[in-house]
Amino acid sequence: GHGLVEGLYVDLTGVTDDLLCSLRADFRVVKLEGSREPSPDVLEWMRTCHVEELTWADLGRDSLKNELDFLEKAICGLEHLRVLSIPGQGVNRIGTDGMERLSEAMRRRTAIQRIDLHWNELEDQGAELVAKAIHEGSPLQAVNLSRNKISDKGAELLAQAIQRSPNMKEIDLHWNDITDQGAIHLAEAIMKEESAMEHVNLRWNQVADAGAKLLAEAMKKAPIKMMNLTYNEIGNEGIEAIADALPEASKMQRIYLGGGASHLSGMAKLASAIKASESMEFVDMHMATEVDGPAAEKLAEAVRAPNIHSVDLICNKMGDEALTAFAAAIGDAAKLRNLILRGTGAKDVGIKALAEAIKTAPCIELVDLHLNQLSETSVHYLAEALIQAPKVKHVDLSYNGVTAGALGSLGKMIRQAPALEFVSLSGNNIAEPGLEVLGKAIVERNTRAQEAVEKARAAAAAAQGGAQRAEVDEKEGKPEENDEGSAVVGPADDGEKVLPPFHGIDLSDNKITDAGLRKLAGAMKLMRTVDLCDNNMDDRAAEALVQALCSSTSMRSINLSQNPLKNRIPFDEVKRCRIEWG
């Protein structure tokens, strides 16, 4: 009733229209789910709420006439509506007739700025109808038609629409069937002088060198900030063309070029171009290639670029020489926050060099070494480094075959790392003794953090009370008390640094049983989020789980999907504790 809640999710299969219309708040964001047509009263309720963003998921598989009637009226009748999202989940539920109706409604209604129709299998005919909705002077700024089986023909029609609409800033066509020809049509439209295009996503298509070359030209002429071309068929020629364009692409901030057919020469040239860029912030070069020492030095230069905050080198094989050369740059990277080195095959010598660099890195917050099969020695190096790392919040060591001997180091890391909030240990087959080590470390850290908060609150309350008493004494002319009877009480300074709490852990796919869960129960109630998906816990875990979660004041989400849990009744208690349930 106070208008503080702005978002509302409604499952239409379980909520009556009368109940929905009885709610009184400015729900600016509304998500509907389920296949039935809401009444005209609901449309009027949305108008009263000034709804700006409408999502309707899980539309019916059969006739959509009634639902389309409602959507058509919503597009034309909700004057504040700016965002419309109808995700299809892989089934063409809108159909050609439905798409024609939505297209016509959008032509009549000029306020919508973003439309999302991903995964509807609209194909080229659907793309044509979307293109028709983008009339000259249209306020539409962003279109998401990903996963719709759109070919070069559909891309050409959308390119023509982009040329008509100078307001278009984002086009998402990832996971379609677009080749060089379609990419060239899009690039030619984006290159027009009046283009405002900022985000182009063509991930998971079949774009090769010819398309990449013209997109590189578009980067120089349009104000593009993000270009995603991962998982296409771009080779060295295309990568080198993009590298040549970067010095003139003054707005470019994020570029994604992984998973193509390029090799070291393209990577090296791109790294050199990034080094010279003043605008680049994120680079994705997970190219699944062997990185030698010279190439790693080029990558190191890219990391030193003035504004680079994220580097993704997934699946690039880096030996000790390459990783050591790359690590040397990390300490000098003024803004590097996210370091993603998944599947690099790193060994002890390289990991030791990386660990030493992380110790003093001024800004790194994420260290992702997922899928590296790290040895016990390597885990020890990293854990000791993270105890000294000033800013690292998130560590991902998933699928590394972490041994029982390494868990002692990880427990120490959880207790002592100054900024650590979250650790992912998915897929490591951690046994009960290891879970006990992790649980005890989390309990120790978070108990100390909680005690410190309570102590600080007590001190603040005492200080406030003392100040009030001093004010009264001053008014009454009483002398100030000495230290033995001081009204101001503060926490004892024992020299011990109290660390912030540890927020969450991912232990999915670890074959954890009911006995293992009991080792974690005490720690779980002190965290915000826990992922225990894809383990071996059955109903015997229910009692310990419910007790832990219902006594928690901090837990916000837990994922227990893909476990053999059958009896759902005890978990109703958890839902009442407002914990997001997976």
N, C-alpha and C positions, 0 to 999 in steps of 0.2 A: 503493500500500500504506500510505501515511501518512494517508489520509483527508483530504487537503487539497483534492481536486477535488470540487466540489459539483454541477456540471452535466455532463450527458452527452447527446450527440446520437447517435442510432443510425439508420442506414438499414437497415431490416429486409431489403431485397432483397440486401444484400451482407454481412451479419453473421450468423453462425450463433448459435444459442441457447447452445451450449456455450462459445463464445468470450465471449459477453456475460456469462454466469454465472460465468466465471472471474475477472472483474474484482472487485477487493476495495477498495472505498472507499464512503463514505457519499454516494452520488449523490442528493442531495435533489431535484434537478430533472432529469427525464428527458424527452427529446423523441424520439418514434418517428416514422419516416416509411416509407411503403411498405405494400403491402396483402398481408400474410400474418399468420396468427395466431401469436403467440409461444407457446411451450410453457408448461405449468404451472410448469416450473422457473424461467422468467423471472419469473412472478408471485411466486414464493417469493423469488427474488433481490431483487425490488423491496421486498418486505416486510422482508428483512434489511437493505436499504440505508436503510430509513425514508423512502421516497420521499414528498415533500410536494407536488410539482407534476408533473403528467403531461400532456404534449401529444402528440397523435397527429395528424399532418398527412398529407395525401395518401392518405387511405383509398381502397380500391378502388372502381371505378365499378359493379361488378356486385354479386353477393350479398355481404352483410357479416355473415352469420350468425356465422362464426368470430371475426371481429374484435369483434363485439358481445358474444359470449360472454366474451371476454377483458376488455373494458371493464366489463361488468357485474360480473365477479368482482373487478376492480380497485377499483371503487367500493365494493363491499361488504367487500372483504377487506384493503385497505391502510389500516391504522388511522391512519397519519399523513397520509394524502392530504387536502390542503386545497384544491388548485387543479386543475381539470380543463378542458382546452382541446382542442376538436375543430374547428379551422377548416375550412370546407367548400370554399373556393376557387370558389364559384359553382355547385357541383353538389350537388343534394340527395342525398347519399350515405347519410345516416343513415336517411331514410325515416320514415313514420309508425310502422310496427311497431318500428323501432329506437328511435325517440324514446320510445315507450311503455315499452320495456324500460329505457332509461336513466332515465326519470322514476320508474318503480317502484323501481329500485335506489337512486335518490337519496332516495326517501321512506323506504326501509329504513335507509339509511346517513345518519347525522346530522352527520358531521364536515366535509363539504365546505363551504367558505366562498365560493369564487369559481368560476363556470362561464362558459366562453366558447364559444359555438356560432355565431360570426359567419359570414355568407356561406354558409349552408346551404340557403337558400330554404325554410325551414320553414313559412312562411306562418302563418295564424292557428291552424291545427290544431296546429302545432308549438309555438306560443306558449302554447296551452292546456295542452299536456302539461308544458311547463316550469313554468307557473303551478301545476299540480297538485303538482309536486315541492316547491314552497315552502309547506310546511305550517306550522301554528301552532307557534311556537317554533323554527322552522328556523334553523340557524346561518348560512344563506346570506346573504352580505353584498353580493355583486356579481354581476350578470348582464349578459352582453354578447350581445345578439341583433341586432346591426347587420346590415344588408344581408340581410334575411330575408323581404322582401315582406309584412311585418306591417301590417295595416290597423287601423282604429279598434276593430274587434271584438277583435283580439288585444291591443291596448293596454288595453282595458277588463278583459280577463281578467287581465292582468299587474297592473293597478291593484288588483284585488281581492286578488291574492296579496300585494302590498306592504302592504295593510292588515292582512293576517293575520300578517305577519312584522316585528316591531319591530326586527329586526337588519339589515334591508336598508339599505345605505348608497349603493350605486351602481347605476344602471340606464342601459344604453347601447342606445338604439334608433335610432341614426343610420342614414340611408339606407334608410328604410322608406316606407310609404304612409300615414302618420298625419296626420290633419287636426286642425282645432280640436276636434272631438268627442273624439278619442282623447287629445289633450293635456289636455282638461278632466277626463276620467276620471283621468288620472295625477295632475293637480294636486290633485284632491279627495282622492286617497289620500295624497298627500304632506303635505297640510295637517293630517292627523289628529294629535292631541296627542302620541301615542306615536311618531311617525315619527322615524327616525334618518337620513333621506335626506340625503346630502352632495353627490353628483355626479349630474346629470341631463344626458344627451346626446341631443338630438332634432335634431341637424344633418341637413340634407338630407331634410326631410319637407315637408309642405304646411300647416304651422301658420300661422295668420294672427292678426289682432288679438284675436279672442275668446279663443283659446287662450293667447296671450301675456298677456292681462290676468289670467286665473286663475292662470297660472304665476307671475305677479308677486305675487299674494296668497300663493301657496305659499312664495315666497322669504321673506316676512315671518314665517311661522309655523314653518317647518322649518329645521333647521341647515344649509341648503344652502351649500356652499362654491364649487361650480362649476355654471354653467348654460350649455349650448351650444345656441344657436338659430340658428346661421348657416345661410344658404341655405334659409330658409323663405319665407313670404309676409307677413311682419310689416311693417306700415306705421307711420306716425308715432304712431297711437293706441296700438299695442302697445308701442312703444319708450318713449313717455311714461309709460305705466302702469308699466313696469319701472323707469324713472327715479324715479317717485314712491315705489316700494317700496324702493329702495336704502337710504334712511336707516334703515329699520326692519329691513333684512336684515343683521343684525349679524355673521353668519358669512361672508357672501359675499366671495370673494377673486378669482374669475376669471369674467368674463362675455364671451360671444362672441355678437355680434349682427350680423355682417357679411352682405352678400349678400342683404339683404331688399329691401323696397319703401319704406323710410323715406327721409326727406329731411332738410334742414338743421334744421328745428325740433326733430325728434326727437333728432338728434345733439347739438344745443346743450343741450337739457334733460338728456340723459343725462350729458354732460360736467360740467354743474353739479352733478348728484347725485354723481358720482364724486369731485369735488373735496371734498365734505363727508363722504365715507365714510372711516372709519378702518381698515376691513378690506380694501378693494379693493387687489389687487396687479397684476392684468392686465386690460386692456380691449381688445377686438377690435371696431373700428368700420369695417371695410373695406366701405363702403356704396356705392361707385361713384357718388358725387355730387360736384358742384362745391362746393368749400369756399371761402367768401369770408373777408374779413378778420375780421369779428365772430365768425363760427363758429370760425375758427382761434384767436381769443383765448379762446373757451370751451374748446377742446381744450387750449390751453396751461394753463388753470386745472386741468384734469383731470390733466395731467402733473405738476403741483405737489402732487397729493394725497400725504399723508404716507407711504404704503406702496406706491405704484405702481412696479413694476419693469419692466413691459413694455407697450408701446403698439403696436397693429397698425392702420395706416391704409391698407392696401392698396387701390389703385385709387380713392382719393379725389383728384380733380383739384385740385391746389393751385398757384395762381399765385404770383408773387413776393411779393405782399402777404401772402397767407395763410401761406406758408412762413416768411417773415420774422417774422410775429407768433408763429407756433408755436415757432420756433427760440429766441425770447427766453426761453421758459420752461425750456429744456433745462438751462441752466447752474444754474438754481435747483432742479432736480428732485433731491431728496436721495438717492433710491434707484433712479432709472431706470437699468436695465441694458440693455434690449433696445429698439431703435428700428427699427421696420419701416415703411418708406415706399416700398413697391413701386408702380410704375406711377402715380406722382403727376404726371408731366409737368413735373417741376421744371426751372427754367431757371437761368441763371448767377447772377442776383441773389439768388434764393432759396437756391440751393446755397451761395453765399458766406456768407450769414447763418447757414445751418445749420453750415457748416464752422467758423465762428468760435465757435459755441456748443459744438461738440464738443470744441474745444481744451481748454476748461476744465471740461467736464462731469465731475463727480467719480466717477461710477460706470458710465458707459456701456461695455458690453463688446461689443455687437453693433450694427453699422450695416448695415442692409439697404436698398439702393437699386436692387435688381433692376428691370429693365425701365423705365428712365427716359430712355433715349437721351441720356445726359449728353454734353455737349460736351467738347472737349479742355480748355477753360478750367475747366469745372466739376470735371473729374477732377483737375486741378492744385490747385484750391482744397482739395478733400477730402484729397489726398495730403499736402499741406503741413500741414493741420490734424491729420491722424492721426499725423504725426511728433511732435506735441506732446501728443496725447491720452494721458492717463496709464494708462487701463485698457482701451482697445479691443483685443479679441483677434480678432474675426471681422469681416471686411468682405465684403459681397456686392455686386459690381458686374456681375452676370450680365446678358446681353442688353441691353447699353447701347451697342453699336456703338463700343466703345473703339478709338480710332484709334492708328496707329503713333506719332504725336507724343505721345500721353498715356502711353505705356508707360515712357518715361524717368522720369516722375513716380512711376509705380507701382513701378518698380525702386528708386527712392530711398526710397519709403515702406517697402518690404520690408526694406531695409538698416537703416533708422533708427527706425521706429515702436517705441516702448519695450515694448509689451505684445503686439504683433501675433503671432498664431499661425496664422491660416488666412485665405486669400483665395479667393473664388469669382469666376472670370472666364468662366463658361460662356457659350457662344453669342456670342462676340465676334469670331470669325474672325481670331484672332491669327496672323500670319504668322511665318515662321522668324526674321527679325531681332528681332521682339518677344519670341519665346520665348527667344532668346539673352540678351536684356536681363534677363528675369525669372530665367532660370537662373543667370546670373552673380550677380545680387543675392542669391539664396537661398544659393548656394555661399559667397559672402563672409560673409554673416551667420552661417550655421551653422558654418562653419569657425572663425570667431572665437569663437563660443560653445563649440565643442568644445575649442579650445585653452585657453580660460579654465577649463573644467572640469578638464582635465588639469593645468593649472598649480595650481589650487586643491587638487587631490588631492596633488600633489607637495609643496605647502607644508604641508598637513596632516600628511603622512607625516613630513616633515622636522621639523615642530614636535613631533610625538609622539616621534620619535627623540631630538630634542634634550632633551626633558623627561626621557626615560629616562636619557640620559647625565648630565644635571645631577643626577638623583637618585643615581646611582652615585657621581659626583664628590663630592657632599655627604657621602655615607656614608664615602668614603675621605679626606675632608678636603682635596680639591683646590680651588684658587681658581677662581672663575667666569671664563670666557674673556671677552675684550673683543670689541668689534664686529668686528674684523678676523678673529677666529677663532671667531666666534659659532657655537654649535651650532644656533641657531634661524634657519632660512632661510625667507623669505616672498617672495611675488611683488613685483616692482618696482611701485611706485605711479607709473604714467605718466599718471594723470589721465583715462584713456580709459574710458568707461563700456561695459561688456560687456553686450549684450542677450541675453535668453533666446532659445533656438532657434525657428526658424520651422517649424511642424509639417506644414502641408499646403496643397495647392492644388487647385482644381477647374477643369479646363480641358476639360470635356466639350463636345461640339458646337462645335468650333473648326476643323474640317477639317484637323487636324494630320496630317501625313504622316510617313513614316519619317525623312525628313531633319529634320523638326521635333522628333521624339522624340530624335534624337541631340543636339540643342541642350539638351535637358532632362536627359539621362542623368546627368550629374555632379551635378545638384541633387537628382534623385530619390532617390539612395542616402542623402541626408542628411535626408530627411523621413520622417514616419510614415505619411502617407496621401496618395495621388494619385488623382484621378478623370480618366481619359482616355476615358471612354465616348463612343460616337457620334462617332468621328473617322475618318480615312482611313488607318490604319496597317495594313499587311499583314505577311506573314511576314518581309520584309526587316528589320523592326524587332526580330525575335526576339533576335538575337545581342547587340545593344547593350542591350536590355532585360534579358536574363538576366544579363549581366555586371554591370549597375548594381545589380540587386536582390540578387543573390547575394553581392555585396560589401558590402551594407548591414547595419548593425547596428541601425538604427532603424526601417526600413520595416515597417509592420504590415498595411496594406491597400492594394490597387490595383484599380481598376475599368477593365477593358479591354473590356467588353461592347459590342456593336454596332460592332465594327471588323471589317474583312475579314481576320481572322486564321484560317488554316485548319490549319496544322501545329502541333498542340498538344504535340508531344513535347518541345521544349526547355523548356516551362514546367513540366514535372515537377520540374526542378531548383529552380524558384522555390518550388513547394509544399513542398519539403524544407526551405526556409528559414523555414517557419512564417509565411508571408505570406498573409493572407486574400485570396482570389482572386475577382474579380468578372467 
